[in-house]
Amino acid sequence: MAPRCSSAAVCSAFVLVFAVFLSFAPLPAALTWTAGCAVAVCGVSVLCLRRGDSSTPRRACVLVLGDIGRSPRMQYHALSLSKHGFNVTFVGFLDSKPHPDVLREEKIRIRAISEVRGIRVGPRLLAYVTKVMAQSFQLLFVLLSMDLQAFILMQNPPGLPGIAVAWFVGLIRGSRFIIDWHNYGYSIMALTHGERHPIVRLAKWYEHMFGPLASHNLCVTNAMKEDLLKNWGIRAVTLYDRPASVFRETPVRQKHQLFMKLSETYTVFRHSRSGDESKDVEQTAFTVHNLNKETVDLKEKRPALLISSTSWTEDEDFSILLKALEEYEALVEGGASLPPLVCVITGKGPQKQFYVSLMESLCLQHVQMCTPWLEAEDYPVLLGCADLGVCLHLSSSGLDLPMKVVDMFGCSLPVCAIHFNCLHELVKHDENGLIFKDSHELAQQLQTLLSDFPSALEGKLASFRTNLRLNRGQSWDLNWDQNVLPLIQKPH
């Protein structure tokens, strides 16, 4: 049974939440008072709730204030913990289906929470403050009502209010608190509001205030590791993202099966019928299945399949890709030896409809586009079917790497990726892909890589694939065992 919270601890939790949000006041003195009040109250509460039992070391909480199904790295954390005998409580939103392995694992229990909203009338700042306060109380209730955990592993961003709440719960219950830094929350918020907006300045102060309080820290790049130490005083361990085992090249027969499934909904995958179709042949835009011989082959005259995935947020400007595709269309119209192009952009997010409207306004004859949302089991298969990947992720901090490219590389899929500071830690220009700076350069790269397709698969694209096959790097499991397992096995 979970230990009961004493009235003193509940009051201290309330004071902590109230104190954190008093920091919206612009005066430095208010911030100082807030921090002092929170620490004092927490110190008293340690005596109230810090207790454990013999099973505590084998329990862990993985926390993400986002959709679990769209948080692959945190799902991999949960699976790795379960493989090492931990009973995992996975806390987060359940908007899309998690990885099948997560759902099948008996040691992983999902504790779904809902995204709360603040007051919908009055200033936007008031709505934001009330939303964060409500989320704080929700998290406090969830974390304090579950069994004692050996540690809480939390993704940041989003970190407001989760970092403060998880640290507080860890403090009063004796659980170690680990932050996995994927990026900085304030830098993402600055894309929308600007760096000097009060909410952005609060978020930056908040991360600087509570981030160093974690017992251990993980991060996604060496560049972020250096920045955390230099500017935040935080010592972190770099844990590079690695593709799960499901990300691999897709056999031709499985390609055909997926294309047949997708063609029921998306016309870009359908075979263009002529008058003399054989009943013994089943076709898609890319594959042909001879029903008599039971053979499946790629069509000699087929479109090139380009894939990109996105969260449709401000850190990805898809107008760059659309302009490049317009240039590609002009090149084909001008007589360049280029194939028809099917461009598939997967994902969900706030700006999707805006870009879909832009796509629909384009008059392209040689380029087709679709924007499906794929089930977790179909996404890696489609990546393994593609001829080329495109990444438009522009890191808000310049310190994180796009997980979508990691997954593409797991499928030995070459990538054209837009340049930012630490991208070289993942994409090696002219070895496993190409790096571009604008739409014109991307259009030139598409022309270089796809000229005389599909014989282009014997040229530079083929050499990129070969390099990716030969340099897969460590698996996630080995990488995790070397970098994370020693942290959680350390004596408390």
C-alpha positions as CSV (number, residue, x, y, z in Angstrom):
1,M,0.0,0.0,0.0
2,A,1.1,3.6,-0.7
3,P,1.9,5.5,2.4
4,R,-0.6,8.0,3.6
5,C,0.2,11.7,3.3
6,S,0.0,13.6,6.5
7,S,-1.8,16.9,6.6
8,A,1.6,18.7,7.0
9,A,2.8,17.2,3.8
10,V,-0.3,18.1,1.9
11,C,-0.1,21.6,3.2
12,S,3.6,21.8,2.2
13,A,2.7,20.6,-1.3
14,F,0.1,23.3,-1.6
15,V,2.6,25.9,-0.4
16,L,5.2,24.7,-2.9
17,V,2.8,25.0,-5.9
18,F,1.6,28.4,-4.7
19,A,5.2,29.6,-4.1
20,V,6.4,28.5,-7.6
21,F,3.7,30.5,-9.3
22,L,4.2,33.6,-7.2
23,S,7.4,33.8,-9.3
24,F,5.3,35.2,-12.0
25,A,5.7,38.4,-10.1
26,P,8.4,40.5,-11.8
27,L,10.4,41.4,-8.7
28,P,13.6,39.5,-7.9
29,A,12.7,39.7,-4.2
30,A,9.5,37.7,-4.9
31,L,11.6,35.0,-6.6
32,T,13.9,34.8,-3.6
33,W,11.1,34.6,-1.2
34,T,9.4,31.9,-3.3
35,A,12.5,29.7,-3.3
36,G,13.1,30.2,0.4
37,C,9.6,29.4,1.3
38,A,9.4,26.3,-0.9
39,V,12.7,24.9,0.5
40,A,11.7,25.5,4.1
41,V,8.4,23.8,3.7
42,C,9.9,20.9,1.9
43,G,12.4,20.4,4.7
44,V,9.7,20.1,7.2
45,S,7.8,17.6,5.0
46,V,10.8,15.3,4.6
47,L,10.0,14.0,8.2
48,C,6.5,13.3,7.2
49,L,6.6,11.1,4.1
50,R,10.2,9.8,3.7
51,R,9.7,6.0,4.2
52,G,10.1,2.9,2.1
53,D,9.9,-0.8,2.0
54,S,12.0,-3.7,0.7
55,S,10.4,-3.6,-2.8
56,T,11.0,0.1,-3.3
57,P,14.4,-0.3,-5.2
58,R,12.6,-2.3,-7.9
59,R,9.9,0.3,-8.7
60,A,10.4,3.3,-11.0
61,C,8.2,6.1,-12.4
62,V,8.7,7.3,-16.0
63,L,7.0,10.7,-16.4
64,V,6.3,12.7,-19.5
65,L,3.9,15.7,-19.7
66,G,3.0,14.8,-23.2
67,D,1.6,12.0,-25.4
68,I,3.2,8.7,-24.4
69,G,2.6,7.3,-27.9
70,R,4.6,10.2,-29.4
71,S,7.5,9.9,-26.9
72,P,9.6,7.1,-28.2
73,R,12.7,7.8,-26.1
74,M,10.7,7.6,-22.9
75,Q,9.0,4.4,-24.1
76,Y,12.5,2.9,-24.6
77,H,13.5,4.0,-21.1
78,A,10.4,2.2,-19.7
79,L,11.2,-1.0,-21.7
80,S,14.9,-0.9,-20.6
81,L,13.9,-0.6,-17.0
82,S,11.4,-3.5,-17.2
83,K,14.1,-5.7,-18.8
84,H,16.2,-5.1,-15.7
85,G,13.5,-6.2,-13.4
86,F,11.9,-2.8,-12.5
87,N,8.1,-2.4,-12.2
88,V,7.5,0.8,-14.1
89,T,4.6,3.2,-13.7
90,F,4.5,5.2,-16.9
91,V,2.7,8.5,-16.4
92,G,1.6,10.7,-19.3
93,F,-1.1,11.6,-21.8
94,L,-2.6,8.7,-23.7
95,D,-3.7,10.4,-26.9
96,S,-2.1,7.9,-29.4
97,K,-1.3,4.2,-29.2
98,P,2.0,3.4,-27.4
99,H,4.5,1.0,-28.9
100,P,3.2,-2.6,-28.8
101,D,6.1,-3.8,-26.7
102,V,5.1,-1.2,-24.0
103,L,1.5,-2.5,-24.0
104,R,2.6,-6.1,-23.9
105,E,5.1,-5.7,-21.1
106,E,3.6,-6.9,-17.8
107,K,6.1,-4.9,-15.7
108,I,4.9,-1.6,-17.3
109,R,1.7,0.0,-16.0
110,I,0.4,3.1,-17.8
111,R,-1.1,5.7,-15.5
112,A,-2.9,8.0,-17.9
113,I,-3.3,11.7,-17.1
114,S,-5.2,14.3,-19.0
115,E,-4.0,17.7,-20.3
116,V,-5.7,20.3,-18.1
117,R,-6.7,23.8,-19.2
118,G,-6.7,27.0,-17.3
119,I,-9.3,29.7,-17.1
120,R,-10.5,30.5,-20.6
121,V,-11.6,34.1,-19.9
122,G,-9.3,37.1,-19.2
123,P,-5.7,37.6,-20.1
124,R,-3.7,34.7,-21.7
125,L,-1.2,34.9,-19.0
126,L,-3.9,34.2,-16.4
127,A,-5.0,31.2,-18.4
128,Y,-1.5,29.9,-18.5
129,V,-0.9,30.4,-14.8
130,T,-4.1,28.6,-13.8
131,K,-3.4,25.8,-16.3
132,V,0.1,25.2,-14.7
133,M,-1.3,25.3,-11.2
134,A,-4.0,22.8,-12.1
135,Q,-1.5,20.5,-13.7
136,S,0.7,20.8,-10.6
137,F,-2.1,19.6,-8.3
138,Q,-2.9,16.8,-10.7
139,L,0.7,15.6,-10.7
140,L,1.0,15.9,-7.0
141,F,-2.1,13.7,-6.5
142,V,-0.8,11.1,-9.0
143,L,2.8,10.9,-7.7
144,L,1.8,10.9,-4.0
145,S,-0.9,8.3,-4.5
146,M,1.3,5.7,-6.2
147,D,3.6,3.2,-4.4
148,L,7.0,4.6,-3.4
149,Q,9.3,4.7,-6.3
150,A,13.1,4.2,-6.2
151,F,13.4,7.0,-8.7
152,I,11.4,9.3,-11.0
153,L,12.7,9.7,-14.5
154,M,11.2,12.7,-16.2
155,Q,11.5,14.1,-19.7
156,N,12.2,17.8,-20.2
157,P,10.7,19.6,-22.1
158,P,7.9,20.0,-21.2
159,G,9.2,20.6,-17.7
160,L,6.8,23.2,-16.3
161,P,5.4,22.3,-13.7
162,G,6.7,18.7,-13.8
163,I,10.3,19.3,-12.7
164,A,9.4,21.1,-9.5
165,V,6.6,18.7,-8.6
166,A,8.7,15.6,-9.3
167,W,11.6,17.0,-7.3
168,F,9.4,17.8,-4.4
169,V,7.8,14.4,-4.4
170,G,11.2,12.8,-4.6
171,L,12.5,14.9,-1.7
172,I,9.7,14.0,0.7
173,R,9.5,10.3,-0.3
174,G,13.2,9.5,-0.7
175,S,13.0,8.9,-4.4
176,R,15.9,9.9,-6.7
177,F,14.9,12.4,-9.4
178,I,16.4,12.0,-12.9
179,I,15.9,14.5,-15.7
180,D,16.3,13.5,-19.3
181,W,17.1,16.8,-21.2
182,H,15.8,16.6,-24.7
183,N,15.9,20.3,-25.2
184,Y,15.2,23.5,-23.2
185,G,11.5,24.3,-22.7
186,Y,12.0,28.1,-22.7
187,S,13.8,28.0,-26.1
188,I,10.8,26.2,-27.6
189,M,8.4,28.7,-26.1
190,A,10.5,31.5,-27.5
191,L,9.8,30.4,-31.0
192,T,6.2,31.4,-30.5
193,H,6.4,34.3,-28.0
194,G,9.9,35.8,-28.4
195,E,12.8,35.6,-25.9
196,R,11.6,38.6,-23.8
197,H,8.0,37.5,-23.2
198,P,7.2,37.1,-19.5
199,I,6.3,33.5,-19.9
200,V,9.5,32.7,-21.7
201,R,11.6,34.5,-19.0
202,L,9.7,32.6,-16.3
203,A,10.3,29.3,-18.0
204,K,14.0,30.0,-18.3
205,W,14.3,31.0,-14.6
206,Y,12.3,27.9,-13.7
207,E,14.5,25.5,-15.5
208,H,17.7,27.2,-14.1
209,M,16.2,27.1,-10.6
210,F,14.9,23.5,-10.4
211,G,17.0,21.7,-13.1
212,P,20.1,21.5,-10.9
213,L,18.2,19.9,-8.1
214,A,17.9,16.5,-9.9
215,S,20.0,13.6,-8.5
216,H,21.2,12.7,-12.0
217,N,20.8,14.2,-15.5
218,L,20.8,12.7,-19.0
219,C,21.0,14.6,-22.3
220,V,20.8,13.8,-26.0
221,T,24.0,15.4,-27.4
222,N,27.5,16.3,-26.3
223,A,26.8,19.9,-27.2
224,M,23.9,19.9,-24.7
225,K,26.1,18.2,-22.1
226,E,28.7,21.0,-22.4
227,D,26.1,23.7,-22.3
228,L,24.4,22.3,-19.2
229,L,27.8,22.3,-17.4
230,K,28.9,25.7,-18.6
231,N,25.7,27.7,-18.2
232,W,23.7,25.7,-15.8
233,G,26.2,24.0,-13.5
234,I,24.6,20.6,-14.3
235,R,26.7,17.5,-14.9
236,A,24.9,15.3,-17.4
237,V,25.5,12.0,-19.1
238,T,25.1,11.9,-22.9
239,L,22.7,9.2,-24.0
240,Y,22.4,9.3,-27.7
241,D,19.1,8.2,-29.2
242,R,19.2,4.9,-31.0
243,P,16.6,3.3,-33.2
244,A,14.5,0.4,-31.8
245,S,14.9,-3.0,-33.4
246,V,11.7,-2.5,-35.4
247,F,13.4,0.1,-37.5
248,R,15.0,-1.8,-40.4
249,E,14.8,-2.1,-44.1
250,T,11.5,-3.5,-45.3
251,P,11.3,-6.6,-47.5
252,V,9.6,-6.2,-50.8
253,R,6.6,-8.4,-49.9
254,Q,6.0,-6.5,-46.7
255,K,6.3,-3.2,-48.7
256,H,3.5,-4.4,-51.0
257,Q,1.3,-5.4,-48.0
258,L,1.7,-1.9,-46.5
259,F,1.1,-0.1,-49.8
260,M,-2.1,-2.1,-50.4
261,K,-3.3,-1.2,-46.9
262,L,-2.5,2.5,-47.3
263,S,-4.0,2.6,-50.8
264,E,-7.4,2.0,-49.3
265,T,-7.2,5.5,-47.8
266,Y,-4.5,7.4,-49.7
267,T,-4.6,7.6,-53.5
268,V,-0.9,8.3,-53.9
269,F,-0.3,4.6,-53.2
270,R,-2.8,3.3,-55.7
271,H,-1.9,1.8,-59.1
272,S,-3.1,3.9,-62.0
273,R,-5.3,1.4,-63.9
274,S,-5.2,1.0,-67.7
275,G,-7.7,-0.8,-69.9
276,D,-6.0,-4.2,-70.1
277,E,-5.3,-5.1,-66.5
278,S,-4.6,-8.7,-65.7
279,K,-6.7,-10.3,-63.0
280,D,-3.6,-12.4,-62.0
281,V,-1.7,-9.3,-60.9
282,E,-2.2,-7.1,-57.8
283,Q,-0.5,-3.7,-58.1
284,T,0.2,-0.6,-56.1
285,A,2.0,2.6,-57.4
286,F,5.3,1.0,-56.3
287,T,4.9,-2.8,-56.4
288,V,3.4,-5.7,-58.4
289,H,2.3,-9.0,-57.0
290,N,1.9,-11.9,-59.5
291,L,-0.8,-14.0,-57.9
292,N,0.0,-17.1,-60.0
293,K,3.7,-17.1,-59.3
294,E,3.4,-15.7,-55.8
295,T,6.2,-13.2,-56.6
296,V,6.4,-9.6,-55.5
297,D,8.6,-7.1,-57.2
298,L,9.2,-3.4,-57.3
299,K,8.1,-1.7,-60.5
300,E,10.8,-0.6,-62.8
301,K,8.8,2.6,-63.6
302,R,7.7,3.8,-60.2
303,P,7.7,7.1,-58.3
304,A,10.5,7.8,-55.9
305,L,9.1,7.7,-52.3
306,L,10.2,10.6,-50.1
307,I,9.2,10.6,-46.5
308,S,9.4,13.2,-43.7
309,S,7.9,13.1,-40.2
310,T,7.0,16.1,-38.0
311,S,5.1,17.3,-35.0
312,W,3.9,20.3,-37.1
313,T,5.4,22.8,-34.6
314,E,7.3,26.1,-35.0
315,D,10.7,24.5,-35.1
316,E,10.0,22.9,-38.5
317,D,9.4,25.2,-41.5
318,F,7.7,23.0,-44.1
319,S,7.5,25.9,-46.6
320,I,11.2,25.0,-47.3
321,L,10.2,21.6,-48.5
322,L,7.2,22.9,-50.5
323,K,9.4,25.5,-52.3
324,A,11.9,22.7,-53.0
325,L,9.2,20.6,-54.5
326,E,8.1,23.4,-56.7
327,E,11.6,23.7,-58.0
328,Y,11.7,20.0,-58.5
329,E,8.5,20.2,-60.6
330,A,10.1,23.0,-62.7
331,L,13.1,20.8,-63.3
332,V,10.9,17.9,-64.5
333,E,9.0,20.3,-66.8
334,G,12.3,21.5,-68.1
335,G,13.3,18.0,-69.2
336,A,15.4,16.8,-66.3
337,S,15.6,13.0,-66.0
338,L,13.8,12.8,-62.7
339,P,11.0,10.4,-61.5
340,P,7.6,11.3,-60.4
341,L,7.8,11.9,-56.6
342,V,5.5,10.8,-53.9
343,C,6.1,12.8,-50.7
344,V,4.6,11.4,-47.5
345,I,4.6,13.6,-44.4
346,T,3.5,11.9,-41.2
347,G,2.7,13.3,-37.8
348,K,0.2,15.3,-35.8
349,G,0.5,18.8,-34.5
350,P,-0.9,22.4,-34.3
351,Q,0.3,23.7,-37.7
352,K,-0.7,20.7,-39.8
353,Q,-3.9,22.2,-41.3
354,F,-2.0,25.4,-42.2
355,Y,0.6,23.5,-44.2
356,V,-2.1,21.1,-45.7
357,S,-3.8,24.2,-47.1
358,L,-0.6,25.3,-48.6
359,M,0.0,21.9,-50.2
360,E,-3.5,21.9,-51.7
361,S,-2.9,25.4,-53.3
362,L,0.1,24.0,-55.2
363,C,-0.4,23.0,-58.9
364,L,2.0,20.1,-59.2
365,Q,1.8,17.4,-61.9
366,H,4.9,15.3,-61.1
367,V,4.8,15.5,-57.3
368,Q,2.0,14.0,-55.1
369,M,1.7,14.6,-51.3
370,C,-0.2,13.1,-48.4
371,T,-0.1,13.6,-44.7
372,P,-1.2,10.4,-43.0
373,W,-1.1,9.5,-39.3
374,L,0.3,6.0,-39.0
375,E,-0.2,3.4,-36.4
376,A,2.9,2.7,-34.3
377,E,3.5,-0.7,-36.1
378,D,3.2,0.8,-39.6
379,Y,5.5,3.8,-39.2
380,P,8.8,1.9,-39.1
381,V,7.7,-0.3,-42.0
382,L,7.0,2.8,-44.1
383,L,10.4,4.3,-43.3
384,G,11.9,1.0,-44.4
385,C,10.1,1.4,-47.8
386,A,11.2,4.9,-48.6
387,D,14.0,5.9,-51.0
388,L,14.9,9.2,-49.2
389,G,14.1,11.0,-46.0
390,V,13.9,14.7,-45.4
391,C,14.3,16.4,-42.0
392,L,13.3,20.0,-41.4
393,H,13.9,20.0,-37.7
394,L,15.6,23.3,-36.6
395,S,16.6,22.9,-33.0
396,S,15.3,25.8,-30.9
397,S,18.4,25.6,-28.7
398,G,20.8,24.2,-31.3
399,L,21.6,21.4,-28.9
400,D,19.2,18.6,-29.6
401,L,19.0,16.1,-32.4
402,P,15.9,14.9,-34.4
403,M,14.7,11.5,-33.3
404,K,13.1,11.1,-36.8
405,V,16.6,10.9,-38.4
406,V,17.7,8.3,-35.8
407,D,14.7,6.2,-36.9
408,M,15.5,6.7,-40.6
409,F,19.1,5.7,-40.1
410,G,17.8,2.5,-38.3
411,C,16.1,1.7,-41.6
412,S,19.3,2.5,-43.5
413,L,17.4,5.4,-45.1
414,P,19.6,8.3,-46.4
415,V,18.5,11.8,-45.2
416,C,18.6,15.3,-46.4
417,A,18.5,17.4,-43.2
418,I,18.5,21.2,-42.7
419,H,21.6,22.6,-41.0
420,F,21.9,23.6,-37.3
421,N,24.8,23.7,-34.9
422,C,25.2,20.2,-33.5
423,L,23.6,18.2,-36.4
424,H,27.1,16.9,-37.3
425,E,26.8,14.6,-34.2
426,L,24.3,12.6,-36.2
427,V,24.3,13.5,-39.9
428,K,27.7,13.2,-41.6
429,H,27.5,15.3,-44.8
430,D,28.2,13.2,-47.9
431,E,28.6,10.0,-45.9
432,N,25.1,9.1,-44.6
433,G,23.2,12.0,-46.1
434,L,23.3,15.6,-47.1
435,I,22.9,18.8,-45.2
436,F,21.2,21.8,-46.7
437,K,20.5,25.4,-45.7
438,D,17.6,26.5,-47.9
439,S,14.9,25.3,-50.3
440,H,17.1,25.9,-53.4
441,E,19.9,23.7,-52.0
442,L,17.4,21.0,-51.0
443,A,16.0,21.0,-54.6
444,Q,19.5,20.6,-56.0
445,Q,20.1,17.7,-53.6
446,L,16.9,16.0,-54.7
447,Q,18.0,16.4,-58.4
448,T,21.5,15.0,-57.6
449,L,20.2,12.0,-55.6
450,L,17.2,11.1,-57.8
451,S,18.5,11.7,-61.4
452,D,17.7,8.6,-63.6
453,F,15.8,6.9,-60.8
454,P,15.6,4.0,-60.0
455,S,19.1,3.5,-61.4
456,A,20.0,6.3,-59.0
457,L,19.8,3.6,-56.3
458,E,23.1,2.4,-57.6
459,G,24.8,5.8,-57.2
460,K,25.2,8.1,-54.2
461,L,22.0,6.9,-52.6
462,A,23.4,3.4,-52.6
463,S,26.7,4.5,-51.1
464,F,24.8,6.3,-48.3
465,R,22.8,3.2,-47.6
466,T,25.9,1.1,-47.5
467,N,27.5,3.4,-45.0
468,L,24.5,3.3,-42.8
469,R,24.4,-0.5,-42.9
470,L,28.1,-0.7,-41.9
471,N,27.9,2.0,-39.2
472,R,24.8,1.3,-37.2
473,G,26.5,2.0,-33.9
474,Q,25.4,0.6,-30.5
475,S,21.9,-0.6,-30.0
476,W,19.7,1.3,-27.6
477,D,19.9,-1.6,-25.1
478,L,23.7,-1.6,-25.0
479,N,23.9,2.2,-25.0
480,W,21.4,2.4,-22.1
481,D,23.1,-0.4,-20.1
482,Q,26.4,1.5,-20.3
483,N,25.2,5.0,-19.5
484,V,22.0,4.8,-17.5
485,L,22.1,1.5,-15.6
486,P,25.2,2.5,-13.6
487,L,23.4,5.7,-12.4
488,I,20.3,3.9,-11.1
489,Q,22.4,1.2,-9.5
490,K,24.4,3.7,-7.4
491,P,23.7,3.6,-3.7
492,H,21.2,6.3,-2.7
